[in-house]
Amino acid sequence: MSVAARGPALAGTVPLPVRRPSPSRATAVVVIAPLSLAMVLGLWGVRRQNTLWGDEAVTYQLAHRDLSQIWHTAQHVDLVHAVYYAVMHEVFALFGGGLLTLRLPSVLATCLAASGVGLVGLRLAGPRVGLLAGLVFPLLPQVQKYAQEGRSYAMVCALVTWATYALVTGVAHRTRWRWAVYAFTMVVACLLHEFAVLALAAHGVTLVVSRVPRPVLAAWSVAAVGVVAGLLPLAMRSMGQSGQLSWMGGPVRPGYFLVVAVVGVACTRAPLASRRPVRLSALAVPILVLPGLVLLIASLVKPLFVDRYVLYGNIGFALLLGALIDCFHRRQRFRRTAWIAAVAVLVALVPQSLALRTPQARSNDATAVAAAVRKAGRPGDGLLYLSGQHRILTAAHPSDTRHLTDLALAQDPVSSNTLAGVELPAQEIEARMLEFDRIVAIRGTGAHSPTSPQEAAKTSTLRRYFRESGTTRVNGARVTVYVRDQDASAERGDSAFRGR
C-alpha cells in the first residue's frame, strides 16, 4: 500500500491513551516514598552526638521504672504523659533502654505520619498531590525536630494523621467500622496528649464547612462523644497538676505557627485540586490553624501555647503545600519556575536540618550538664541543685554524680514517686552545706529567684559562707564550684562565741 493510501487511515486513527499507573501502584508509591524519606531523615543524626535534653531525661528516668511506680508518680506529676511512659517502659523492656531505643518510636511514628499524609492527599486530590504532600511533611523543620525526640508528640501526630484518614474514608464510604477506627485512634492520641482533642474540634469544623450529609455528621458526633468521654477522666485528674506548667510563665513564642498558618491560608488562594465530598482546603486549614489559635487565645489568660503541643498542625500545612506545588505543575508556564523554587527551598533547609541534629538545637543539654559536674567535682564534694527540679538533668547519668553528696535530698525520686525527689527542710539544708568546704552547684541559665524556703536557704548560705571558684556554662545550665570563704566562717564562729 502506498504512503498516500495509508494517510487517511492514519489520520482517522484514535490516539492511544497515555498509560497511567494502576490505582494500587499509585497508592503504593504514595505510601512508600514519603515513608522512606521520613525514615532517612529520622535516622540521620538521630543520636545528636549522644546527648539528651531535659524532657527526654524525664522520659528515660520514668520509663525505666516499674509500671506501678509510673502510676504512683503520675498521681503527683506528669499524669498527662503517663500512658506514653507506660508505652516506653514496654519498649525498653523489649529492645533495651538505650538512647536509640528512646528515639526510634518517634522516628517510626513520623514515618507512619508521612505515609498517612500521603494517603489523605490522595483521597482528597489525587495521587500526585498525595505524593507531594507526603514528601513535604517529613521535610518540615518542626517535624524533623520532633521525629528525633523521646517524647510523645510524634506518636500523637501519627495517630491524628491516621484518624484524619479514617475521617475522610468514613465520609466517603459511611461504614460504621471506619468511624469506630476513627474514635479509637483519636482516644489513644488524646490519652498520649490531651491537646490532641483540638484536632477533634478541627475535624468537626471540616465536616460543617463541607456540608456533609446529616448521617455523616451524626456518625462523627457519636464518635466525638466517645472520644471526649474517654478523655474526660484523665482531663479532670490532670487539672490538679496544672502547676506543672509554671515553667511556661515566659513570653509565648508562636513564630513558627504564625508563619505556617499565614502561608497555609495563602495557599488556598490558588485553584487547588480537590475532590468531593471534602475539599482539601476545608480539611487542611482547620487542622493547621484551629488548635494553635485556641491555645494562643487561652494563653492570654494562662500560658498554654507550645508549638510541639500542636505538631499535628503540620498535616494541614503539608497538604496545602503539596496541592500548591501540584497547582503550579499543572500550569505549563509555571512548571519550571515551581520546580526551581522547590529546589531552592530544599537547599535553604539544609543548614537548619544540620542544626537540628546538634545538642544546641534543644533548650538544654542534660548530657553536657552531667559531664560538667563530673569534671568540676571531686570525690566527697557537696552537690546542690538550684532549683531542686534541675535534679532531673543528671538523673539519666547517675555515674557522673556518684561520688558527690546531694546536700538537699531527703528521699530520692524513685522511692518518693516524684521526678526530682523530696528535699530536706531549709534549716537542715543549711546545716549540711556548712559541713562541706566545696560545693558543686547546678542552676539554670535564667535568673534564680527562690520560690520556697529550701531554695532561699541554699542561695543565702552560698552567698554568706562561700565564694565562687569557677563556672562552666553549658547549654541550658551553669555548673559553679563554690569554696568555703574562711573569712565568713571565722566571722560566724566569732558571732557564735559572743552569743555564749
C-alpha positions as CSV (number, residue, x, y, z in Angstrom):
1,M,0.0,0.0,0.0
2,S,1.3,3.5,-0.9
3,V,2.0,6.2,1.6
4,A,-0.8,8.3,0.2
5,A,-3.2,5.4,0.7
6,R,-2.1,4.9,4.3
7,G,-2.5,8.6,5.1
8,P,-6.3,8.7,5.5
9,A,-6.3,5.6,7.6
10,L,-3.6,7.1,9.9
11,A,-5.4,10.4,10.1
12,G,-8.5,8.7,11.3
13,T,-6.8,6.6,13.9
14,V,-7.7,7.3,17.6
15,P,-4.5,8.2,19.6
16,L,-3.5,5.5,22.1
17,P,-4.3,6.7,25.7
18,V,-1.3,7.5,27.9
19,R,-0.6,4.7,30.2
20,R,-1.3,5.7,33.8
21,P,-0.2,3.7,36.8
22,S,-2.8,1.5,38.3
23,P,-4.5,2.7,41.4
24,S,-2.8,0.1,43.6
25,R,0.6,1.1,42.2
26,A,-0.1,4.8,42.7
27,T,-1.2,4.0,46.3
28,A,2.0,2.1,47.0
29,V,4.2,4.9,45.7
30,V,2.2,7.5,47.8
31,V,2.8,5.3,50.9
32,I,6.3,4.1,50.4
33,A,8.1,7.2,49.1
34,P,7.1,9.5,52.0
35,L,7.8,6.7,54.5
36,S,11.3,6.1,53.1
37,L,12.1,9.8,53.1
38,A,10.9,10.2,56.7
39,M,13.0,7.1,57.7
40,V,16.2,8.5,56.1
41,L,15.7,12.0,57.7
42,G,14.7,10.4,61.1
43,L,17.8,8.2,61.3
44,W,20.2,10.9,60.1
45,G,22.0,12.1,63.2
46,V,19.4,10.6,65.5
47,R,21.8,10.3,68.4
48,R,22.6,14.1,68.3
49,Q,26.2,13.3,69.4
50,N,24.9,11.1,72.2
51,T,23.2,13.9,74.0
52,L,19.9,14.1,75.9
53,W,17.8,17.1,76.8
54,G,15.8,17.6,79.9
55,D,12.4,16.4,78.7
56,E,13.9,13.3,77.2
57,A,15.8,12.7,80.5
58,V,12.4,12.6,82.2
59,T,11.2,10.0,79.7
60,Y,14.3,8.0,80.2
61,Q,14.0,8.1,84.0
62,L,10.3,7.3,84.3
63,A,10.2,4.7,81.6
64,H,12.8,2.7,83.4
65,R,10.6,2.5,86.5
66,D,8.1,-0.3,87.1
67,L,4.5,0.2,85.8
68,S,3.3,0.5,89.3
69,Q,5.9,3.2,90.1
70,I,4.9,5.1,86.9
71,W,1.3,5.0,88.0
72,H,2.1,6.2,91.6
73,T,4.3,9.0,90.2
74,A,1.6,10.1,87.8
75,Q,-0.7,10.8,90.8
76,H,1.7,13.6,91.7
77,V,3.2,14.8,88.5
78,D,3.1,14.3,84.7
79,L,-0.2,12.5,84.6
80,V,-0.8,13.8,81.0
81,H,2.2,11.7,79.9
82,A,1.6,8.6,81.9
83,V,0.3,6.5,79.0
84,Y,3.4,7.4,77.0
85,Y,5.7,6.5,79.8
86,A,4.0,3.1,80.1
87,V,4.4,2.5,76.3
88,M,8.1,3.4,76.5
89,H,8.5,1.1,79.5
90,E,7.4,-1.8,77.4
91,V,9.6,-0.6,74.5
92,F,12.6,-0.5,76.8
93,A,11.7,-4.0,78.2
94,L,11.7,-5.4,74.6
95,F,14.6,-3.6,73.0
96,G,16.8,-2.3,75.8
97,G,16.9,1.2,77.4
98,G,19.4,2.9,75.2
99,L,19.4,6.3,73.5
100,L,18.5,4.9,70.1
101,T,15.6,2.9,71.6
102,L,14.4,6.1,73.3
103,R,14.1,7.9,69.9
104,L,13.2,5.2,67.5
105,P,9.5,5.1,68.3
106,S,9.3,8.8,67.3
107,V,11.2,8.1,64.1
108,L,8.8,5.3,63.2
109,A,5.7,7.3,64.2
110,T,6.9,10.1,61.8
111,C,7.3,7.6,59.0
112,L,3.7,6.4,59.6
113,A,2.5,10.0,59.7
114,A,4.2,10.8,56.4
115,S,2.6,7.9,54.6
116,G,-0.7,8.8,56.2
117,V,-0.5,12.4,55.0
118,G,0.2,11.0,51.5
119,L,-2.9,8.8,51.6
120,V,-5.1,11.7,52.9
121,G,-3.8,13.8,50.0
122,L,-4.5,11.0,47.5
123,R,-8.1,10.7,48.8
124,L,-8.7,14.4,48.7
125,A,-7.0,15.4,45.5
126,G,-5.3,12.5,43.7
127,P,-2.0,10.6,43.7
128,R,0.2,13.5,42.7
129,V,-1.0,15.7,45.5
130,G,-0.8,12.8,47.9
131,L,2.8,12.1,46.9
132,L,3.9,15.7,47.1
133,A,2.2,16.3,50.5
134,G,3.7,13.1,51.9
135,L,7.2,14.2,50.8
136,V,6.8,17.7,52.1
137,F,5.7,16.6,55.5
138,P,9.0,15.0,56.8
139,L,10.9,17.9,55.3
140,L,9.2,20.4,57.6
141,P,11.7,21.6,60.2
142,Q,9.4,21.1,63.1
143,V,8.6,17.6,62.0
144,Q,12.3,16.8,61.6
145,K,12.9,18.1,65.1
146,Y,10.3,16.0,67.0
147,A,10.9,13.0,64.9
148,Q,14.2,12.6,66.9
149,E,12.9,13.2,70.4
150,G,12.0,10.7,73.1
151,R,8.6,12.3,73.7
152,S,5.0,11.6,72.7
153,Y,4.5,14.4,70.1
154,A,5.4,12.4,67.0
155,M,3.2,9.5,68.1
156,V,0.3,11.9,68.7
157,C,0.9,13.4,65.2
158,A,0.9,9.9,63.6
159,L,-2.4,8.9,65.4
160,V,-4.1,12.2,64.4
161,T,-2.9,11.7,60.8
162,W,-4.5,8.2,60.6
163,A,-7.6,9.4,62.4
164,T,-7.9,12.1,59.7
165,Y,-7.6,9.4,57.0
166,A,-10.3,7.4,58.8
167,L,-12.4,10.5,58.8
168,V,-12.0,11.1,55.1
169,T,-12.8,7.5,54.2
170,G,-15.7,7.4,56.7
171,V,-17.3,10.4,54.9
172,A,-16.8,8.7,51.6
173,H,-18.0,5.1,52.5
174,R,-20.2,5.7,55.5
175,T,-19.4,2.4,57.2
176,R,-19.6,2.0,61.0
177,W,-16.3,0.3,61.4
178,R,-14.4,3.3,59.9
179,W,-16.0,5.6,62.5
180,A,-15.1,3.1,65.2
181,V,-11.5,3.2,64.0
182,Y,-11.6,7.0,63.9
183,A,-12.9,7.1,67.5
184,F,-10.4,4.6,68.8
185,T,-7.4,6.3,67.2
186,M,-8.4,9.7,68.5
187,V,-8.9,8.4,72.0
188,V,-5.4,6.9,72.0
189,A,-4.0,10.2,70.7
190,C,-5.8,12.2,73.4
191,L,-4.6,9.8,76.1
192,L,-1.0,10.3,74.9
193,H,-1.5,14.1,75.0
194,E,-4.7,15.9,75.9
195,F,-4.4,18.7,73.4
196,A,-4.9,16.2,70.6
197,V,-8.6,16.8,71.4
198,L,-8.3,20.1,69.5
199,A,-7.8,18.0,66.3
200,L,-11.2,16.5,67.0
201,A,-12.6,20.1,67.0
202,A,-10.8,20.8,63.7
203,H,-12.4,17.7,62.2
204,G,-15.8,18.9,63.2
205,V,-15.3,22.3,61.6
206,T,-14.2,20.5,58.4
207,L,-17.4,18.5,58.3
208,V,-19.6,21.5,58.9
209,V,-17.8,23.6,56.3
210,S,-18.0,20.7,53.8
211,R,-21.8,20.4,54.4
212,V,-21.7,16.7,54.7
213,P,-25.0,14.8,54.9
214,R,-26.6,14.6,58.3
215,P,-26.0,10.9,58.8
216,V,-22.2,11.5,58.4
217,L,-22.3,14.4,60.8
218,A,-24.3,12.2,63.3
219,A,-21.8,9.4,63.0
220,W,-18.9,11.8,63.7
221,S,-20.8,13.3,66.6
222,V,-21.2,9.9,68.2
223,A,-17.5,9.2,67.7
224,A,-16.6,12.6,69.2
225,V,-18.7,12.0,72.3
226,G,-16.9,8.7,72.8
227,V,-13.5,10.4,72.4
228,V,-14.4,13.1,74.9
229,A,-15.9,10.5,77.3
230,G,-12.7,8.5,77.1
231,L,-10.5,11.6,77.8
232,L,-12.6,13.2,80.5
233,P,-11.3,11.2,83.5
234,L,-7.7,12.0,82.6
235,A,-8.5,15.6,81.9
236,M,-10.2,16.1,85.3
237,R,-7.4,14.4,87.2
238,S,-4.7,16.3,85.4
239,M,-6.3,19.7,86.2
240,G,-4.9,19.2,89.7
241,Q,-1.4,19.2,88.3
242,S,-1.7,22.4,86.3
243,G,1.1,23.9,88.5
244,Q,3.4,21.8,86.3
245,L,3.0,24.5,83.6
246,S,4.6,27.2,85.8
247,W,7.7,26.9,83.5
248,M,5.6,28.4,80.8
249,G,5.5,31.8,82.5
250,G,7.8,33.4,80.0
251,P,6.7,35.0,76.7
252,V,4.7,32.9,74.2
253,R,6.7,32.2,71.1
254,P,4.2,31.5,68.3
255,G,6.6,32.4,65.4
256,Y,6.7,29.1,63.6
257,F,2.9,28.6,64.0
258,L,2.1,32.0,62.7
259,V,4.3,31.7,59.6
260,V,2.9,28.3,58.6
261,A,-0.6,29.4,59.3
262,V,-0.3,32.5,57.1
263,V,1.5,30.6,54.3
264,G,-1.0,27.8,54.5
265,V,-4.1,30.1,54.3
266,A,-2.4,31.9,51.4
267,C,-2.1,28.6,49.5
268,T,-5.9,28.4,49.4
269,R,-5.9,31.5,47.1
270,A,-4.6,29.2,44.3
271,P,-7.0,26.8,42.4
272,L,-6.1,23.7,44.4
273,A,-7.1,20.3,43.0
274,S,-9.7,18.7,45.2
275,R,-12.5,16.1,45.3
276,R,-15.8,16.0,46.9
277,P,-17.4,15.5,49.4
278,V,-14.5,17.0,51.5
279,R,-12.3,19.7,49.9
280,L,-8.6,19.6,50.7
281,S,-8.6,23.2,52.0
282,A,-11.7,22.5,54.1
283,L,-9.7,19.8,55.9
284,A,-6.2,21.3,55.9
285,V,-6.9,24.8,57.1
286,P,-8.8,23.9,60.3
287,I,-6.3,21.4,61.5
288,L,-3.5,23.8,60.7
289,V,-5.0,26.9,62.3
290,L,-7.6,26.0,64.9
291,P,-5.6,24.0,67.5
292,G,-2.8,26.6,67.7
293,L,-5.2,29.5,67.6
294,V,-7.2,28.1,70.5
295,L,-4.0,27.7,72.6
296,L,-2.9,31.2,71.7
297,I,-6.2,32.7,72.8
298,A,-6.1,30.7,76.0
299,S,-2.6,31.9,76.7
300,L,-4.0,35.4,77.1
301,V,-5.3,34.1,80.4
302,K,-2.8,31.4,81.2
303,P,0.2,30.4,79.1
304,L,-0.6,27.2,77.3
305,F,0.9,27.6,73.8
306,V,3.9,25.5,72.9
307,D,4.4,24.6,69.2
308,R,5.1,20.9,69.9
309,Y,1.6,20.6,71.5
310,V,0.1,21.1,68.1
311,L,2.7,19.4,66.0
312,Y,-0.1,17.7,64.1
313,G,-1.0,21.0,62.5
314,N,1.8,20.3,60.1
315,I,-0.5,17.7,58.5
316,G,-2.6,20.6,57.1
317,F,0.4,22.6,56.1
318,A,1.9,19.7,54.1
319,L,-1.4,19.0,52.3
320,L,-1.7,22.7,51.3
321,L,1.9,22.9,50.1
322,G,1.6,19.7,48.2
323,A,-1.6,20.9,46.5
324,L,0.0,24.2,45.7
325,I,3.1,22.6,44.0
326,D,0.6,20.4,42.0
327,C,-1.3,23.5,41.0
328,F,1.9,25.1,39.5
329,H,2.8,21.8,37.9
330,R,-0.5,21.6,36.1
331,R,0.2,25.0,34.6
332,Q,2.8,24.6,31.9
333,R,4.2,28.1,32.0
334,F,4.8,27.9,35.8
335,R,6.1,24.4,35.9
336,R,9.8,25.1,35.6
337,T,9.6,28.1,38.0
338,A,7.8,25.9,40.5
339,W,10.5,23.2,40.5
340,I,13.3,25.7,40.6
341,A,11.6,27.3,43.7
342,A,11.2,23.8,45.3
343,V,14.9,23.0,44.8
344,A,15.8,26.4,46.3
345,V,13.7,25.7,49.4
346,L,15.3,22.3,49.8
347,V,18.8,23.9,49.6
348,A,17.7,26.5,52.2
349,L,16.5,23.8,54.5
350,V,19.9,22.1,54.6
351,P,21.6,24.4,57.2
352,Q,18.5,24.2,59.5
353,S,18.4,20.4,59.1
354,L,22.0,20.2,60.1
355,A,21.5,22.5,63.1
356,L,18.5,20.4,64.4
357,R,20.8,17.5,64.8
358,T,23.2,19.2,67.2
359,P,22.9,19.4,71.0
360,Q,22.4,23.2,70.7
361,A,19.1,22.6,68.9
362,R,17.4,22.0,72.3
363,S,16.8,24.3,75.2
364,N,19.2,22.4,77.4
365,D,21.7,19.5,77.3
366,A,21.4,17.1,80.2
367,T,24.4,15.1,79.0
368,A,26.6,18.3,79.0
369,V,25.4,19.2,82.4
370,A,26.3,15.8,83.9
371,A,29.7,15.9,82.2
372,A,30.4,19.4,83.6
373,V,29.5,18.1,87.1
374,R,31.8,15.2,86.7
375,K,34.7,17.4,85.5
376,A,34.2,20.1,88.2
377,G,33.5,17.8,91.2
378,R,35.9,15.9,93.4
379,P,35.1,12.8,95.4
380,G,33.5,14.0,98.6
381,D,32.2,17.3,97.4
382,G,28.7,18.5,98.0
383,L,26.2,18.8,95.2
384,L,23.5,21.4,95.1
385,Y,20.6,21.9,92.7
386,L,19.3,25.4,92.2
387,S,16.4,24.7,92.0
388,G,15.7,21.1,93.0
389,Q,13.9,20.5,89.7
390,H,17.2,20.6,88.0
391,R,18.0,17.2,89.6
392,I,16.2,15.8,86.5
393,L,19.2,17.0,84.4
394,T,21.6,14.4,85.9
395,A,19.1,11.6,86.6
396,A,20.0,9.8,83.3
397,H,23.7,10.0,84.1
398,P,24.0,8.8,87.8
399,S,27.6,7.8,87.4
400,D,28.6,11.4,86.9
401,T,27.3,12.4,90.4
402,R,28.0,9.1,92.2
403,H,31.0,10.5,94.2
404,L,29.2,13.7,95.2
405,T,26.8,14.2,98.2
406,D,23.4,15.6,97.3
407,L,23.1,18.1,100.1
408,A,19.4,18.8,99.9
409,L,18.0,15.4,99.1
410,A,15.8,13.7,101.7
411,Q,14.2,11.0,99.5
412,D,15.3,10.0,96.0
413,P,13.0,10.3,93.0
414,V,12.2,6.6,92.7
415,S,11.3,5.9,96.3
416,S,9.3,9.1,96.6
417,N,7.5,8.6,93.3
418,T,8.5,12.0,92.1
419,L,10.6,13.4,89.2
420,A,13.1,15.3,91.3
421,G,12.9,13.7,94.8
422,V,11.9,15.2,98.1
423,E,14.2,17.8,99.7
424,L,15.1,18.4,103.4
425,P,13.7,21.3,105.4
426,A,15.6,24.6,104.9
427,Q,17.5,24.5,108.2
428,E,18.8,21.0,107.6
429,I,20.0,22.0,104.1
430,E,21.9,25.0,105.5
431,A,23.5,22.8,108.2
432,R,24.6,20.2,105.7
433,M,26.0,22.8,103.4
434,L,28.2,24.2,106.2
435,E,29.7,20.7,106.7
436,F,31.5,21.0,103.3
437,D,34.3,23.1,102.0
438,R,33.5,22.6,98.4
439,I,30.1,22.5,96.7
440,V,29.2,22.0,93.1
441,A,26.0,23.9,92.3
442,I,23.8,23.5,89.2
443,R,21.5,26.3,88.2
444,G,19.5,27.2,85.1
445,T,20.8,29.9,82.8
446,G,18.0,32.3,83.8
447,A,17.9,34.3,87.0
448,H,17.3,32.1,90.0
449,S,14.6,33.6,92.2
450,P,13.9,31.4,95.3
451,T,10.3,30.2,95.4
452,S,10.5,28.1,98.6
453,P,12.3,28.2,102.0
454,Q,14.6,25.5,100.7
455,E,15.7,27.5,97.7
456,A,16.1,30.6,99.8
457,A,18.3,28.7,102.3
458,K,20.5,27.4,99.5
459,T,21.0,30.8,98.0
460,S,21.6,32.7,101.2
461,T,24.0,30.1,102.6
462,L,26.1,30.2,99.4
463,R,26.2,34.0,99.4
464,R,27.2,34.3,103.1
465,Y,29.7,31.5,103.6
466,F,31.0,30.5,100.2
467,R,32.7,32.2,97.2
468,E,32.7,31.2,93.5
469,S,35.8,29.4,92.4
470,G,34.8,28.8,88.8
471,T,31.8,28.4,86.5
472,T,31.2,26.2,83.5
473,R,28.4,27.3,81.1
474,V,26.7,24.6,79.1
475,N,23.5,24.6,77.0
476,G,20.7,25.5,79.5
477,A,22.7,25.5,82.7
478,R,25.6,26.7,84.7
479,V,27.8,24.5,86.9
480,T,29.6,26.5,89.6
481,V,32.2,25.4,92.1
482,Y,31.8,27.2,95.5
483,V,34.6,27.0,98.1
484,R,34.3,27.9,101.7
485,D,35.0,31.6,102.5
486,Q,37.3,31.3,105.5
487,D,36.7,35.0,106.5
488,A,33.0,34.5,106.6
489,S,33.4,31.2,108.5
490,A,35.6,32.9,111.1
491,E,33.2,35.8,111.5
492,R,30.4,33.3,112.0
493,G,32.5,31.5,114.6
494,D,33.2,34.7,116.5
495,S,29.5,35.6,116.5
496,A,28.6,32.2,117.9
497,F,31.3,32.6,120.6
498,R,30.0,36.1,121.6
499,G,26.5,34.7,121.7
500,R,27.5,32.4,124.6
